[in-house]
Amino acid sequence: DSDYLEARVMPTIIGPVGRGDLQYAALWKTAQRLTKKPVKFGAVSAEIVAFASQDKYYKSVPERMLAIADALNEEYRELADAGCPVIQIEEPQIHMIAARKVQDKVITQNLMVDVFNRTVQGLRAKAEVWAHSCWGNPSQQRMFAQVQSYKPSLEAYNEVDADVITFESSSSGGIDLEAIGKTITGKKVAIGVIDHHTLQVESPDEVAAQIRAALKHIPPERLVISSDCGMGREGMSRRHAYYKMVSLVLGTNMVRKELGFPEAECLA
């Protein structure tokens, strides 16, 4: 983890943070031109950038976070105006604050919620907003020796201004599904049914079993099926990732058929 996070030398903040030259809208347009299917755009959260940056300008960490959130918000608004249908903010630190038992009167879950909401302010009128959460994936390694639970952070996650919240679920054996279903009641819930740490490809039957377990607690109209996290962090080949995603679709189709829902096209 330290190798991955600390090997990068971030620019030092010496004045007010602005948008810079991110070109999110141009990046999305380039990707969207290559497919007829909608392209989701995901990018790092403001607090991740703030935690990683050296700062000689802002007087406090929250001030730095909120300034970065405002700069990213401008960028995301242009992205939404360009037609991007889904914008995903990756890794709000709400659950990490609880898991690491941070004893700080300033760096709190409530601050993380404020930073997220400031980042996405005004976006939901034009795009679907996703809040992606997982337990880390540096070079396909777990960041915690023990499986972590989302339970201490679910009330705070319920306050984020998002349409969909993603939860890493496959690698934990679905330990939080009941709690998620009881707490997250007004938003869509995306559960991971593919483990991004392992090279073993899940079978469609295994995927379907995880979906059935989730449906005991989350209604189908609010359940989205996803992977735990991304699979492009050095250790996994494109072939592994490809067949994992094929299994995700085939397993989901098994449950869709059982429920009488239309099945997703899968050419593989």
C-alpha positions in Angstrom: 0.0 0.0 0.0 2.7 2.5 0.9 4.7 1.6 -2.2 1.6 2.4 -4.3 0.4 5.5 -2.5 3.7 7.2 -1.6 5.7 6.6 -4.7 3.8 9.3 -6.5 5.0 12.8 -5.8 2.0 15.1 -5.9 2.4 18.8 -6.8 2.6 21.1 -3.8 -0.4 23.5 -3.3 1.0 27.1 -3.2 -2.2 29.0 -4.1 -5.9 28.6 -4.7 -6.9 25.3 -6.3 -8.6 25.6 -9.6 -9.7 23.2 -12.4 -6.4 23.0 -14.1 -6.4 21.1 -17.3 -8.3 17.9 -16.5 -10.5 17.8 -19.7 -13.0 15.4 -18.3 -15.6 16.3 -20.9 -13.1 15.8 -23.8 -12.1 12.4 -22.4 -15.7 11.2 -22.1 -16.6 12.4 -25.6 -13.6 10.4 -27.0 -14.7 7.2 -25.3 -18.4 7.7 -26.1 -17.7 8.1 -29.8 -16.4 4.5 -29.8 -19.6 2.8 -28.7 -23.3 3.1 -29.0 -23.8 2.1 -25.4 -23.7 4.8 -22.7 -20.3 5.4 -21.1 -20.0 6.0 -17.3 -17.2 8.4 -16.2 -15.4 7.8 -12.9 -12.8 9.9 -11.2 -11.1 10.3 -7.8 -12.8 12.0 -4.9 -11.7 15.4 -3.5 -10.5 14.0 -0.2 -8.2 11.4 -1.8 -6.4 14.2 -3.7 -6.4 16.4 -0.5 -4.9 13.6 1.6 -2.1 13.0 -0.9 -1.2 16.6 -1.5 1.5 18.7 0.1 -0.1 22.0 1.1 1.6 25.4 1.7 -1.5 27.5 1.2 -4.7 26.3 3.0 -4.9 26.7 6.8 -6.7 23.4 7.4 -7.3 20.0 5.8 -11.1 20.6 5.5 -10.5 23.9 3.8 -8.2 22.2 1.3 -10.7 19.4 0.7 -13.6 21.7 0.1 -11.5 23.8 -2.3 -10.7 20.7 -4.4 -14.3 19.7 -4.2 -15.4 23.0 -5.7 -12.8 22.7 -8.5 -13.9 19.2 -9.3 -17.6 20.3 -9.2 -16.9 22.8 -12.0 -15.3 20.0 -14.1 -18.2 17.6 -13.4 -20.8 20.2 -14.4 -19.2 20.6 -17.7 -19.0 16.9 -18.1 -22.8 16.6 -17.4 -23.5 19.4 -19.8 -21.6 17.5 -22.5 -24.1 14.7 -22.1 -22.4 12.2 -19.8 -25.2 10.0 -18.4 -23.5 8.6 -15.3 -20.8 10.2 -13.1 -19.1 8.1 -10.5 -17.1 9.6 -7.6 -14.5 7.0 -6.5 -13.7 6.4 -2.9 -15.5 8.7 -0.5 -13.6 8.0 2.7 -16.7 7.6 4.9 -16.2 3.9 5.6 -12.4 4.2 5.9 -12.7 6.8 8.6 -14.8 4.2 10.6 -12.6 1.2 9.8 -9.4 3.0 10.7 -11.0 4.3 13.9 -9.8 7.8 13.2 -9.9 9.8 16.5 -10.1 13.3 15.1 -12.6 16.0 15.9 -12.2 17.5 12.4 -11.7 14.6 10.0 -15.0 12.9 10.5 -17.6 11.0 8.5 -19.8 14.1 8.4 -16.9 16.0 6.8 -16.6 13.3 4.2 -20.3 13.5 3.4 -20.0 17.3 3.1 -17.0 17.0 0.7 -18.9 14.5 -1.4 -22.1 16.6 -1.6 -20.1 19.7 -2.4 -18.3 17.8 -5.3 -21.6 16.7 -6.9 -23.7 19.7 -6.1 -26.2 20.3 -9.0 -25.2 17.2 -11.0 -28.2 15.0 -10.3 -30.5 17.2 -12.4 -28.5 16.2 -15.5 -26.7 12.9 -14.8 -27.0 9.9 -12.5 -24.5 10.1 -9.7 -22.7 7.1 -8.2 -20.7 6.9 -5.0 -18.2 4.1 -5.3 -16.9 2.5 -2.2 -14.6 -0.5 -1.6 -11.9 -1.6 0.8 -8.9 -0.8 -1.4 -7.1 -2.7 -4.1 -3.3 -1.7 -4.3 -1.9 -4.2 -6.8 -4.8 -6.6 -6.1 -3.9 -6.8 -2.4 -6.3 -6.4 0.5 -5.5 -3.3 2.6 -6.9 -4.9 5.8 -5.9 -8.3 7.3 -9.4 -8.9 8.4 -12.6 -8.5 6.4 -14.1 -5.1 7.2 -17.8 -4.2 7.7 -19.7 -1.2 6.3 -22.1 -1.2 9.3 -20.5 1.8 11.2 -20.7 4.0 8.0 -24.1 3.2 6.6 -26.0 6.0 8.3 -23.5 8.5 6.9 -23.7 6.9 3.4 -27.4 7.4 3.5 -26.7 11.2 3.6 -24.7 11.4 0.4 -26.3 13.2 -2.6 -26.1 10.2 -4.9 -28.5 8.0 -6.9 -26.4 4.8 -6.5 -24.0 3.6 -3.8 -21.7 0.7 -4.5 -20.6 -1.7 -1.9 -17.8 -4.3 -2.0 -19.7 -7.5 -1.2 -18.3 -10.5 -3.0 -14.9 -10.6 -1.2 -16.6 -10.3 2.2 -19.1 -13.1 1.6 -22.0 -10.6 1.6 -21.7 -10.0 5.4 -23.3 -6.6 5.2 -26.3 -7.2 2.8 -28.9 -7.3 5.6 -27.6 -4.1 7.2 -27.3 -2.3 3.8 -30.9 -3.3 3.0 -32.2 -2.0 6.3 -30.2 1.3 6.2 -30.0 2.4 2.5 -33.6 2.7 1.7 -33.9 5.7 -0.7 -31.2 5.0 -3.2 -30.1 2.3 -5.5 -27.6 -0.2 -4.2 -24.8 -1.7 -6.4 -23.3 -4.8 -4.9 -20.1 -6.5 -6.1 -20.6 -10.1 -7.2 -17.1 -10.3 -8.7 -13.9 -10.3 -6.5 -11.3 -8.0 -7.9 -8.5 -9.6 -5.7 -8.6 -13.1 -7.2 -7.7 -14.5 -10.6 -10.2 -17.4 -10.2 -13.2 -16.6 -12.5 -16.5 -16.8 -10.7 -19.0 -19.1 -12.3 -22.4 -17.8 -13.4 -24.0 -20.0 -10.7 -21.8 -18.3 -8.0 -22.8 -14.9 -9.3 -26.5 -15.8 -9.3 -26.3 -17.1 -5.7 -24.9 -13.8 -4.5 -27.7 -11.9 -6.3 -30.3 -14.1 -4.7 -28.8 -13.4 -1.3 -28.9 -9.7 -1.9 -32.6 -9.9 -3.1 -33.5 -11.1 0.4 -32.8 -7.6 1.7 -32.8 -5.2 -1.3 -35.7 -5.0 -3.8 -34.9 -5.7 -7.4 -35.9 -2.2 -8.6 -33.1 -0.8 -6.4 -30.5 -3.5 -6.9 -27.6 -2.9 -9.4 -25.1 -5.7 -10.1 -21.4 -4.8 -10.3 -17.9 -5.9 -9.5 -16.4 -5.2 -6.1 -13.8 -2.8 -7.6 -11.8 -2.3 -10.7 -9.6 -5.0 -12.1 -6.9 -3.1 -13.8 -4.3 -2.8 -11.0 -1.3 -4.7 -12.4 -2.1 -8.2 -11.3 -5.0 -9.3 -13.5 -4.8 -10.0 -17.2 -7.5 -8.7 -19.6 -8.5 -12.3 -20.2 -9.3 -12.8 -16.5 -11.2 -9.5 -16.3 -13.1 -10.3 -19.5 -14.4 -13.7 -18.4 -15.3 -12.4 -14.9 -17.5 -9.8 -16.5 -19.0 -12.4 -18.8 -19.9 -14.5 -15.7 -21.4 -11.4 -14.1 -23.8 -11.0 -17.1 -24.6 -14.7 -17.4 -25.2 -15.1 -13.7 -27.4 -12.0 -13.6 -29.4 -13.3 -16.5 -30.1 -16.5 -14.6 -31.8 -14.4 -11.9 -33.5 -12.1 -14.4 -35.1 -15.2 -16.0 -36.3 -16.5 -12.7 -37.9 -13.2 -11.9 -39.4 -12.8 -15.4 -37.3 -9.8 -16.3 -35.7 -9.3 -19.8 -32.2 -10.7 -20.0 -29.2 -8.6 -21.0 -27.6 -9.3 -24.3 -24.3 -11.3 -23.9 -22.4 -12.2 -27.1 -19.7 -14.1 -25.2 
